[in-house]
Amino acid sequence: MDISLSEIRAFNATVKNGNYTKAASDLGVSQPAITVQIRKIESRFNGALFERINNGVRLTNLGQELHRVTRQYPDLEASIQALAEPERQTQQTIHVATASPLIFMPLFANFYQRFPESQLHIVSGTTTECRKMLLDREVDIGLFPCPLEENSISKLAYHSHHLMAILPLDHPLGNQKQLSVHQLIDYPLIFSKTDAYTQKVVDHAFKEAGLTPFPHIHMDSRYDTCEAVIYGLGIGFSLANDIRPDSRYLMVPIQEAQEEIVEHVVWLKARSGLPSIRNFVQLALENRCAETGKPIP
């Protein structure tokens, strides 16, 4: 069975855009040209790859199976281009999803200094959101805690920190060097998104202590949480280095949450050969070794 790269590009563009017209615009061709390419593939498989929905199309089961294979083709093209045009490696574009932008900002700065002609596209989200973007190949690199081993993922431990309670300056518990969840539960609490990694750490600490907390406020971002604490709305939570120290609030360790949370640089094993990913990971490794005083492997 012969499927051309132009057909694969048309198929992948349609999956990405969910619309034949937008796919055509993305590739700089006509909409009928996209339709012809899709029909050629469908004729080979004797089945439909897309089904129509309002204002677009979505994958059929057959289409989903095919896309699990074809989504790897852009990586193949990029690797071939890098081999054919090595001088362009300094002009790379890399997409990054991070759950902890404050921690990784020095790494972004170092990358830009080493590769000034490159482009960094950085998006922020929860660990769950970042992981999904990585697995869906929407980004090249993920920067988030990745405690479990997965066959499809490679990772580099980059930074570690632990959970802290964020208190208003005049809070009755503010003079203590460490707090217990048994103390915290008696005060108004500010929680994060349920799928946020920090919130999962908070939930685990209370659960292990046999407590069921009642959050008075839910906030979408750690920065909003800090503002809420400053205005006396309750006690918030953050991993230690996800927020900057501020004279307007206190950060106190939590007795039941002393385990170090490791922030990782994460990428798909199948994409390890891409120059942009290889360069970013190498720089992260160098930075990590410089901080720890260990030699670069």
BALUM-656289 format. One record per residue: residue in three letters; x, y, z of N, C-alpha, C, O in turn. Coordinates in steps of 0.05 Angstrom, whole numbers, padded with zeros to 5 digits, always signed. Layout:
! BALUM-656289
ALAXYZXYZXYZXYZ...
//
This chain:
! BALUM-656289
MET+00017-00024+00000+00000+00000+00000+00018+00025+00000+00034+00028+00018ASP+00014+00042-00020+00030+00067-00022+00013+00091-00013-00007+00097-00026ILE+00022+00104+00007+00010+00130+00016+00031+00151+00015+00053+00148+00027SER+00026+00172+00000+00046+00193-00004+00047+00212+00020+00028+00214+00036LEU+00070+00226+00022+00072+00246+00044+00052+00268+00041+00043+00279+00061SER+00045+00275+00016+00025+00296+00013-00002+00288+00023-00017+00304+00034GLU-00009+00262+00020-00034+00252+00031-00033+00252+00062-00053+00259+00075ILE-00010+00244+00073-00008+00244+00102-00009+00273+00113-00022+00278+00134ARG+00003+00291+00099+00002+00320+00108-00027+00329+00107-00036+00343+00126ALA-00042+00323+00086-00070+00331+00084-00086+00319+00107-00103+00332+00119PHE-00081+00293+00112-00096+00280+00134-00090+00292+00161-00108+00298+00176ASN-00064+00296+00167-00056+00307+00192-00066+00336+00196-00075+00344+00218ALA-00066+00351+00174-00076+00379+00176-00106+00380+00181-00115+00397+00195THR-00120+00361+00170-00149+00360+00174-00155+00352+00203-00173+00362+00216VAL-00139+00333+00214-00142+00325+00242-00137+00349+00260-00152+00355+00278LYS-00115+00364+00254-00107+00386+00270-00128+00409+00270-00134+00420+00291ASN-00140+00414+00247-00158+00437+00244-00187+00430+00247-00204+00447+00252GLY-00194+00403+00243-00222+00395+00245-00239+00406+00223-00264+00408+00226ASN-00227+00414+00201-00242+00427+00180-00225+00426+00154-00201+00432+00155TYR-00237+00418+00132-00223+00416+00106-00212+00443+00097-00190+00445+00087THR-00229+00464+00100-00221+00490+00090-00197+00501+00106-00179+00512+00094LYS-00198+00498+00132-00176+00507+00149-00151+00491+00144-00128+00502+00144ALA-00154+00465+00139-00131+00448+00133-00118+00458+00107-00093+00459+00105ALA-00135+00464+00087-00124+00474+00061-00109+00500+00065-00087+00504+00054SER-00120+00518+00081-00106+00543+00087-00080+00539+00101-00060+00552+00096ASP-00080+00519+00119-00056+00513+00134-00033+00503+00116-00010+00510+00120LEU-00040+00488+00095-00020+00477+00077-00016+00494+00052+00002+00488+00036GLY-00032+00515+00049-00029+00532+00026-00038+00519+00000-00027+00524-00022VAL-00059+00503+00001-00071+00490-00022-00101+00495-00022-00112+00508-00004SER-00114+00486-00043-00143+00490-00045-00158+00469-00028-00147+00447-00022GLN-00183+00475-00021-00199+00456-00005-00205+00431-00021-00204+00409-00010PRO-00211+00432-00048-00215+00408-00063-00190+00390-00063-00193+00365-00064ALA-00166+00402-00062-00142+00386-00062-00140+00369-00037-00131+00346-00037ILE-00148+00380-00014-00149+00366+00011-00169+00343+00009-00163+00320+00018THR-00192+00348-00001-00213+00328-00003-00204+00305-00020-00209+00282-00014VAL-00190+00311-00043-00181+00289-00060-00160+00272-00046-00161+00247-00048GLN-00142+00284-00031-00122+00269-00016-00135+00250+00005-00126+00227+00008ILE-00154+00261+00019-00168+00245+00039-00183+00221+00026-00182+00199+00037ARG-00196+00226+00004-00210+00205-00010-00191+00183-00020-00199+00159-00021LYS-00167+00191-00028-00148+00171-00037-00141+00152-00015-00139+00127-00018ILE-00137+00163+00009-00130+00146+00032-00153+00128+00039-00150+00105+00045GLU-00177+00140+00040-00201+00124+00047-00206+00101+00028-00215+00080+00036SER-00200+00106+00002-00203+00084-00018-00184+00061-00012-00191+00038-00018ARG-00161+00067-00001-00142+00046+00005-00150+00029+00029-00145+00005+00031PHE-00164+00042+00048-00173+00029+00072-00202+00019+00071-00212+00006+00089ASN-00215+00026+00048-00243+00019+00045-00261+00027+00069-00278+00012+00078GLY-00256+00052+00078-00272+00062+00101-00268+00092+00104-00248+00103+00094ALA-00287+00104+00118-00285+00133+00122-00266+00140+00145-00265+00126+00165LEU-00251+00161+00141-00232+00170+00162-00244+00192+00179-00236+00196+00202PHE-00264+00206+00168-00277+00228+00182-00307+00226+00180-00317+00214+00161GLU-00320+00237+00200-00349+00240+00198-00356+00269+00203-00342+00283+00218ARG-00376+00279+00189-00383+00307+00190-00397+00314+00216-00414+00299+00226ILE-00390+00337+00227-00404+00349+00250-00409+00378+00244-00401+00387+00222ASN-00421+00392+00262-00426+00421+00257-00401+00436+00251-00382+00435+00267ASN-00399+00449+00228-00377+00466+00220-00350+00451+00218-00329+00463+00220GLY-00351+00425+00213-00326+00411+00210-00328+00381+00209-00349+00370+00202VAL-00306+00367+00216-00305+00338+00215-00291+00328+00240-00276+00343+00253ARG-00295+00303+00247-00280+00290+00268-00273+00261+00260-00286+00250+00242LEU-00253+00250+00272-00243+00224+00265-00262+00202+00271-00276+00202+00292THR-00264+00183+00253-00278+00158+00258-00258+00140+00274-00235+00147+00279ASN-00267+00116+00282-00249+00097+00295-00226+00090+00278-00203+00088+00287LEU-00231+00086+00252-00210+00080+00233-00190+00104+00231-00166+00100+00231GLY-00201+00128+00230-00185+00152+00229-00167+00155+00253-00144+00163+00251GLN-00178+00148+00277-00162+00150+00301-00138+00130+00301-00116+00137+00309GLU-00144+00106+00291-00122+00086+00289-00100+00096+00270-00077+00093+00275LEU-00109+00107+00247-00089+00117+00228-00073+00140+00239-00049+00142+00235HIS-00086+00158+00254-00073+00181+00264-00052+00174+00285-00032+00189+00289ARG-00055+00152+00299-00035+00144+00319-00008+00138+00305+00013+00140+00317VAL-00010+00132+00279+00014+00127+00263+00024+00152+00249+00047+00160+00251THR+00005+00166+00236+00013+00189+00219+00022+00213+00235+00037+00230+00224ARG+00014+00215+00260+00023+00238+00276+00053+00238+00281+00064+00258+00290GLN+00066+00216+00275+00095+00214+00278+00110+00224+00254+00134+00229+00255TYR+00096+00228+00231+00109+00236+00207+00122+00263+00208+00143+00267+00196PRO+00109+00283+00221+00123+00309+00222+00150+00308+00236+00168+00322+00228ASP+00153+00290+00255+00179+00286+00268+00199+00274+00248+00222+00282+00248LEU+00190+00256+00231+00207+00244+00211+00217+00266+00192+00240+00267+00185GLU+00198+00282+00183+00205+00304+00164+00225+00323+00177+00244+00332+00164ALA+00220+00330+00203+00238+00348+00216+00266+00337+00220+00286+00351+00217SER+00268+00311+00225+00294+00298+00228+00309+00297+00202+00333+00302+00201ILE+00294+00292+00180+00307+00291+00154+00317+00319+00146+00339+00322+00136GLN+00300+00339+00152+00308+00367+00146+00333+00375+00162+00351+00388+00152ALA+00334+00367+00188+00357+00374+00204+00382+00361+00193+00404+00373+00195LEU+00380+00336+00183+00403+00322+00171+00412+00336+00145+00435+00338+00140ALA+00392+00344+00130+00398+00357+00104+00408+00385+00106+00424+00395+00090GLU+00398+00400+00127+00405+00428+00131+00414+00433+00160+00400+00446+00175PRO+00438+00422+00167+00447+00425+00195+00451+00454+00203+00450+00460+00227GLU+00455+00472+00184+00460+00500+00191+00434+00513+00203+00436+00534+00215ARG+00411+00501+00198+00386+00512+00208+00380+00504+00237+00359+00513+00248GLN+00397+00488+00249+00391+00479+00276+00392+00502+00296+00380+00500+00318THR+00405+00524+00289+00405+00547+00307+00380+00564+00304+00376+00583+00319GLN+00363+00557+00285+00338+00572+00280+00313+00555+00287+00292+00557+00274GLN+00316+00539+00307+00295+00520+00314+00272+00534+00329+00276+00555+00341THR+00249+00522+00327+00225+00530+00342+00217+00508+00361+00215+00485+00353ILE+00213+00515+00386+00207+00494+00406+00183+00503+00422+00181+00526+00431HIS+00164+00485+00425+00139+00490+00440+00141+00476+00467+00147+00452+00469VAL+00136+00491+00488+00139+00482+00516+00114+00486+00532+00102+00508+00530ALA+00106+00466+00547+00084+00469+00566+00095+00466+00594+00108+00446+00600THR+00089+00485+00612+00100+00484+00639+00079+00489+00660+00061+00506+00657ALA+00080+00474+00681+00063+00478+00704+00076+00496+00725+00064+00504+00744SER+00102+00502+00721+00117+00518+00740+00135+00538+00725+00160+00535+00726PRO+00124+00559+00713+00140+00577+00697+00162+00591+00713+00183+00597+00702LEU+00157+00597+00738+00176+00612+00754+00202+00595+00757+00224+00607+00756ILE+00199+00570+00762+00222+00552+00766+00239+00550+00740+00264+00550+00741PHE+00226+00549+00718+00240+00543+00693+00247+00568+00677+00260+00566+00655MET+00240+00592+00687+00247+00616+00672+00277+00620+00667+00284+00628+00645PRO+00294+00614+00687+00323+00616+00681+00332+00597+00658+00350+00603+00643LEU+00319+00573+00657+00326+00555+00635+00318+00566+00608+00332+00563+00588PHE+00295+00579+00607+00286+00592+00582+00306+00613+00574+00313+00616+00550ALA+00315+00629+00593+00334+00651+00588+00360+00639+00577+00372+00650+00558ASN+00370+00618+00589+00394+00605+00580+00392+00594+00552+00411+00595+00536PHE+00369+00582+00546+00364+00571+00520+00365+00593+00499+00377+00590+00477TYR+00352+00615+00505+00352+00637+00486+00379+00649+00482+00387+00657+00460GLN+00395+00650+00504+00423+00660+00501+00440+00642+00484+00457+00652+00468ARG+00436+00616+00486+00452+00597+00470+00442+00596+00441+00458+00593+00423PHE+00416+00598+00438+00404+00596+00411+00388+00621+00405+00363+00620+00405PRO+00401+00644+00401+00386+00670+00399+00368+00671+00374+00350+00688+00374GLU+00373+00654+00354+00356+00655+00331+00331+00637+00333+00315+00635+00315SER+00330+00623+00355+00307+00604+00359+00282+00619+00369+00283+00642+00378GLN+00260+00605+00368+00235+00615+00379+00224+00596+00400+00223+00572+00396LEU+00217+00607+00423+00205+00592+00444+00176+00599+00446+00169+00622+00449HIS+00159+00579+00445+00130+00583+00449+00123+00569+00475+00123+00544+00477ILE+00116+00585+00495+00112+00574+00522+00083+00578+00530+00072+00599+00529VAL+00071+00556+00539+00043+00557+00550+00044+00546+00578+00059+00528+00585SER+00027+00557+00595+00025+00548+00623-00001+00533+00627-00021+00538+00614GLY-00001+00514+00646-00025+00499+00652-00020+00481+00676+00002+00481+00687THR-00040+00466+00684-00036+00447+00705-00019+00424+00695-00015+00421+00671THR-00009+00408+00713+00007+00384+00705-00009+00366+00686+00002+00356+00667THR-00035+00362+00693-00052+00345+00676-00054+00357+00648-00052+00342+00628GLU-00058+00383+00646-00060+00396+00620-00034+00395+00604-00034+00389+00580CYS-00012+00399+00618+00014+00398+00605+00021+00370+00594+00031+00367+00572ARG+00014+00350+00611+00019+00323+00603+00003+00315+00578+00013+00302+00560LYS-00022+00324+00577-00039+00318+00554-00028+00332+00529-00027+00319+00507MET-00019+00357+00531-00008+00370+00508+00017+00356+00498+00022+00355+00474LEU+00033+00346+00516+00057+00331+00508+00050+00305+00493+00061+00300+00472LEU+00032+00290+00504+00024+00264+00492+00010+00269+00465+00012+00252+00448ASP-00004+00291+00463-00018+00297+00437+00001+00311+00417-00008+00318+00396ARG+00026+00314+00425+00046+00326+00407+00040+00355+00401+00049+00366+00380GLU+00025+00368+00418+00020+00397+00415+00044+00413+00424+00048+00436+00416VAL+00061+00401+00442+00085+00414+00451+00108+00394+00448+00104+00370+00446ASP+00132+00404+00448+00156+00387+00446+00167+00378+00473+00177+00356+00477ILE+00164+00396+00492+00175+00392+00519+00154+00398+00540+00138+00417+00537GLY+00152+00381+00561+00135+00387+00584+00152+00392+00608+00173+00379+00612LEU+00144+00410+00625+00159+00417+00649+00140+00415+00672+00125+00433+00678PHE+00140+00392+00686+00120+00386+00707+00129+00362+00723+00146+00347+00714PRO+00118+00358+00747+00124+00334+00762+00114+00309+00747+00091+00307+00739CYS+00132+00289+00745+00125+00264+00730+00136+00241+00747+00156+00229+00740PRO+00122+00234+00769+00133+00214+00787+00133+00185+00777+00149+00169+00786LEU+00115+00179+00758+00112+00151+00749+00129+00147+00724+00133+00165+00708GLU+00139+00122+00721+00153+00114+00697+00134+00106+00676+00115+00091+00681GLU+00137+00116+00651+00120+00109+00629+00138+00102+00605+00158+00114+00600ASN+00129+00081+00591+00145+00071+00568+00150+00091+00546+00170+00091+00533SER+00130+00109+00542+00132+00127+00520+00146+00153+00527+00151+00170+00509ILE+00153+00157+00552+00163+00183+00561+00191+00181+00572+00198+00162+00587SER+00208+00201+00566+00234+00204+00579+00232+00229+00596+00217+00247+00591LYS+00248+00229+00617+00247+00252+00636+00274+00257+00649+00290+00239+00651LEU+00278+00282+00657+00302+00290+00671+00293+00305+00696+00279+00325+00695ALA+00302+00295+00720+00296+00309+00745+00311+00336+00745+00335+00337+00741TYR+00296+00358+00749+00308+00385+00747+00309+00400+00773+00328+00415+00778HIS+00288+00398+00789+00286+00414+00813+00268+00400+00833+00250+00385+00824SER+00272+00405+00858+00254+00393+00878+00247+00413+00900+00263+00430+00907HIS+00222+00412+00909+00213+00429+00931+00189+00415+00945+00181+00394+00936HIS+00178+00428+00965+00156+00415+00980+00133+00434+00985+00136+00458+00979LEU+00112+00424+00995+00087+00439+00999+00090+00459+01022+00102+00454+01043MET+00079+00483+01018+00079+00504+01038+00051+00515+01042+00035+00515+01023ALA+00045+00523+01066+00020+00538+01072+00026+00567+01069+00047+00577+01077ILE+00008+00582+01057+00011+00611+01053-00008+00625+01072-00033+00621+01069LEU+00002+00641+01090-00014+00654+01111-00012+00684+01110+00008+00695+01102PRO-00034+00698+01117-00032+00727+01121-00012+00734+01143-00007+00718+01161LEU-00001+00758+01141+00020+00766+01161+00010+00765+01189+00025+00758+01207ASP-00015+00772+01194-00026+00773+01221-00040+00748+01230-00056+00749+01249HIS-00036+00726+01216-00050+00701+01222-00041+00690+01249-00017+00691+01255PRO-00059+00679+01266-00051+00668+01292-00030+00646+01291-00015+00642+01310LEU-00029+00632+01268-00009+00610+01265+00017+00620+01253+00035+00604+01249GLY+00019+00645+01247+00042+00655+01232+00068+00654+01247+00090+00657+01234ASN+00068+00651+01273+00093+00650+01288+00105+00622+01291+00125+00619+01305GLN+00093+00603+01278+00103+00575+01281+00121+00568+01257+00117+00578+01235LYS+00141+00552+01262+00160+00544+01242+00149+00521+01224+00159+00517+01202GLN+00130+00506+01234+00118+00484+01219+00089+00482+01228+00082+00486+01251LEU+00072+00474+01209+00043+00471+01215+00034+00443+01209+00045+00430+01192SER+00013+00435+01223+00000+00409+01218-00027+00414+01204-00040+00435+01209VAL-00036+00396+01188-00062+00398+01176-00084+00398+01197-00106+00408+01192HIS-00078+00387+01220-00098+00387+01242-00102+00415+01253-00124+00422+01263GLN-00082+00432+01250-00085+00461+01257-00099+00476+01234-00117+00492+01239LEU-00091+00470+01210-00101+00485+01186-00130+00482+01182-00144+00500+01173ILE-00141+00458+01188-00169+00452+01182-00188+00469+01197-00212+00471+01190ASP-00179+00483+01219-00196+00500+01235-00199+00528+01223-00213+00544+01235TYR-00186+00534+01201-00186+00561+01189-00197+00560+01161-00196+00539+01148PRO-00206+00583+01150-00215+00584+01122-00192+00576+01104-00169+00585+01107LEU-00198+00558+01084-00177+00548+01066-00183+00556+01037-00206+00559+01029ILE-00162+00560+01022-00163+00567+00994-00151+00544+00978-00128+00538+00981PHE-00167+00532+00961-00158+00509+00945-00154+00517+00916-00165+00537+00907SER-00139+00500+00902-00134+00504+00873-00152+00486+00856-00170+00473+00867LYS-00148+00486+00830-00162+00468+00812-00159+00439+00822-00137+00432+00831THR-00179+00423+00819-00178+00395+00829-00156+00379+00814-00146+00360+00825ASP-00150+00386+00789-00130+00371+00774-00102+00382+00776-00084+00372+00763ALA-00099+00404+00792-00073+00415+00796-00056+00397+00814-00066+00386+00834TYR-00031+00394+00807-00014+00376+00823-00011+00385+00852-00012+00368+00870THR-00009+00411+00856-00007+00421+00883-00032+00413+00899-00030+00405+00923GLN-00055+00416+00887-00080+00409+00902-00081+00379+00908-00091+00371+00929LYS-00070+00362+00891-00069+00334+00896-00051+00328+00920-00057+00310+00936VAL-00029+00343+00923-00012+00340+00946-00026+00348+00971-00024+00335+00992VAL-00041+00370+00970-00056+00380+00993-00077+00360+01001-00080+00353+01024ASP-00092+00350+00981-00113+00330+00986-00101+00305+01000-00113+00294+01018HIS-00078+00296+00990-00066+00272+01001-00058+00277+01031-00061+00259+01047ALA-00047+00301+01037-00039+00306+01064-00062+00305+01084-00060+00294+01105PHE-00085+00317+01076-00108+00316+01093-00120+00288+01095-00128+00279+01117LYS-00120+00274+01073-00131+00247+01073-00115+00228+01090-00127+00212+01105GLU-00089+00230+01089-00071+00213+01105-00075+00218+01135-00070+00201+01151ALA-00083+00243+01141-00088+00250+01169-00116+00244+01178-00124+00248+01201GLY-00132+00232+01159-00160+00225+01166-00178+00249+01168-00199+00248+01182LEU-00172+00270+01153-00188+00295+01154-00201+00300+01128-00191+00294+01107THR-00225+00313+01129-00239+00321+01105-00243+00351+01106-00261+00361+01118PRO-00225+00366+01093-00227+00396+01095-00249+00407+01078-00258+00394+01059PHE-00258+00430+01086-00279+00445+01070-00266+00471+01060-00262+00489+01075PRO-00260+00472+01034-00248+00497+01023-00269+00519+01021-00291+00515+01011HIS-00262+00542+01031-00280+00565+01030-00279+00579+01003-00298+00592+00994ILE-00255+00577+00989-00252+00590+00964-00236+00572+00945-00218+00558+00954HIS-00243+00571+00920-00227+00558+00899-00216+00579+00880-00230+00597+00871MET-00190+00578+00875-00177+00597+00857-00164+00581+00834-00155+00559+00837ASP-00163+00594+00810-00152+00581+00787-00122+00582+00785-00109+00565+00773SER-00110+00602+00797-00080+00605+00795-00068+00610+00822-00081+00620+00841ARG-00043+00603+00824-00028+00607+00850-00024+00636+00855-00022+00645+00878TYR-00023+00653+00834-00019+00682+00838-00044+00694+00850-00043+00712+00867ASP-00067+00685+00840-00093+00695+00852-00095+00685+00881-00106+00699+00898THR-00086+00661+00886-00086+00650+00913-00071+00669+00932-00080+00675+00954CYS-00047+00677+00923-00030+00695+00940-00045+00721+00945-00044+00731+00968GLU-00058+00732+00925-00073+00757+00929-00095+00753+00949-00101+00770+00966ALA-00109+00730+00947-00131+00724+00966-00120+00722+00994-00133+00732+01013VAL-00097+00710+00998-00085+00708+01024-00078+00735+01035-00083+00741+01058ILE-00066+00752+01018-00058+00779+01026-00082+00795+01037-00080+00810+01056TYR-00105+00791+01025-00129+00805+01033-00144+00790+01055-00167+00797+01062GLY-00132+00770+01067-00143+00757+01090-00166+00738+01085-00182+00734+01103LEU-00168+00727+01061-00190+00710+01054-00187+00681+01063-00205+00665+01062GLY-00163+00674+01072-00158+00647+01081-00129+00638+01078-00112+00655+01073ILE-00124+00613+01083-00098+00601+01080-00096+00587+01053-00113+00570+01047GLY-00075+00593+01038-00071+00580+01012-00049+00560+01013-00036+00556+01034PHE-00043+00548+00990-00022+00527+00989-00007+00531+00963-00019+00538+00942SER+00019+00525+00964+00035+00526+00940+00060+00509+00945+00069+00506+00967LEU+00071+00497+00923+00098+00486+00925+00117+00509+00929+00113+00531+00918ALA+00138+00504+00944+00155+00526+00955+00165+00546+00934+00165+00570+00939ASN+00174+00536+00911+00187+00553+00891+00169+00561+00868+00178+00572+00848ASP+00143+00555+00871+00124+00562+00850+00114+00591+00853+00102+00602+00834ILE+00120+00603+00876+00114+00631+00880+00138+00645+00891+00155+00633+00903ARG+00139+00672+00888+00161+00687+00898+00156+00694+00928+00134+00699+00935PRO+00178+00694+00944+00174+00705+00971+00164+00733+00970+00171+00749+00952ASP+00147+00740+00989+00134+00766+00988+00130+00776+01017+00122+00760+01035SER+00136+00801+01022+00134+00812+01049+00106+00814+01059+00101+00820+01082ARG+00087+00809+01041+00058+00812+01048+00045+00786+01057+00022+00786+01066TYR+00060+00764+01056+00049+00738+01067+00071+00721+01078+00095+00727+01074LEU+00064+00700+01092+00082+00681+01104+00080+00654+01090+00059+00646+01081MET+00103+00640+01088+00103+00613+01077+00114+00594+01098+00137+00597+01107VAL+00098+00574+01106+00105+00556+01128+00103+00527+01119+00083+00520+01106PRO+00123+00511+01124+00122+00482+01117+00099+00468+01131+00090+00476+01152ILE+00091+00446+01119+00069+00430+01130+00080+00403+01139+00093+00389+01124GLN+00075+00396+01164+00086+00372+01176+00080+00347+01160+00098+00330+01158GLU+00056+00344+01150+00047+00320+01137+00054+00320+01107+00046+00301+01093ALA+00069+00340+01098+00075+00341+01069+00105+00348+01066+00112+00368+01053GLN+00122+00332+01077+00151+00337+01076+00164+00324+01052+00188+00329+01046GLU+00150+00306+01038+00162+00293+01015+00169+00313+00993+00152+00331+00986GLU+00193+00311+00982+00201+00329+00961+00186+00323+00935+00184+00300+00927ILE+00176+00344+00922+00162+00341+00897+00183+00349+00875+00194+00371+00875VAL+00187+00330+00856+00208+00334+00836+00195+00345+00810+00176+00334+00800GLU+00206+00367+00801+00198+00379+00775+00216+00367+00753+00240+00366+00756HIS+00204+00357+00732+00219+00343+00711+00217+00359+00684+00199+00373+00679VAL+00238+00355+00668+00237+00361+00640+00229+00335+00626+00241+00314+00629VAL+00207+00336+00611+00194+00312+00600+00191+00314+00570+00184+00335+00559TRP+00197+00292+00556+00193+00291+00527+00186+00263+00519+00191+00244+00533LEU+00175+00260+00495+00169+00233+00484+00194+00219+00474+00210+00231+00460LYS+00197+00194+00482+00221+00179+00473+00223+00178+00443+00245+00179+00432ALA+00200+00176+00429+00200+00173+00400+00211+00199+00387+00217+00199+00363ARG+00212+00221+00402+00220+00246+00390+00248+00255+00400+00256+00278+00396SER+00262+00237+00413+00287+00244+00426+00308+00253+00405+00326+00269+00412GLY+00305+00245+00380+00325+00252+00360+00321+00279+00348+00339+00288+00333LEU+00299+00292+00353+00295+00319+00342+00315+00339+00353+00318+00340+00378PRO+00328+00354+00336+00349+00373+00346+00339+00392+00367+00353+00397+00387SER+00315+00403+00364+00305+00423+00384+00301+00410+00411+00309+00422+00431ILE+00290+00386+00412+00287+00372+00437+00314+00364+00449+00318+00368+00473ARG+00331+00353+00432+00357+00345+00442+00373+00369+00453+00386+00366+00474ASN+00372+00392+00440+00386+00415+00450+00375+00425+00476+00390+00433+00494PHE+00348+00425+00478+00335+00435+00503+00342+00417+00527+00349+00427+00548VAL+00340+00391+00522+00346+00372+00544+00375+00374+00552+00382+00373+00576GLN+00393+00376+00532+00422+00378+00539+00427+00403+00556+00443+00401+00575LEU+00415+00425+00549+00419+00450+00565+00408+00446+00593+00420+00455+00613ALA+00384+00434+00595+00373+00429+00622+00391+00411+00639+00394+00416+00662LEU+00403+00391+00626+00422+00374+00640+00446+00389+00649+00455+00386+00672GLU+00457+00407+00632+00480+00423+00640+00473+00441+00663+00489+00444+00682ASN+00450+00454+00662+00441+00471+00684+00439+00456+00710+00447+00465+00731ARG+00426+00432+00708+00423+00416+00732+00449+00408+00744+00453+00409+00769CYS+00468+00399+00728+00494+00391+00737+00510+00415+00749+00524+00411+00769ALA+00506+00438+00737+00520+00462+00748+00509+00469+00776+00525+00477+00793GLU+00483+00465+00780+00471+00471+00806+00480+00451+00827+00484+00458+00851THR+00482+00426+00820+00488+00405+00839+00518+00400+00842+00526+00386+00861GLY+00534+00411+00823+00563+00406+00824+00571+00380+00813+00594+00372+00817LYS+00553+00365+00800+00559+00339+00789+00569+00342+00760+00561+00360+00746PRO+00587+00324+00751+00596+00325+00723+00574+00318+00704+00555+00303+00710ILE+00575+00328+00680+00555+00322+00659+00560+00294+00649+00582+00288+00640PRO+00539+00277+00649+00543+00249+00639+00552+00248+00610+00556+00227+00599
//
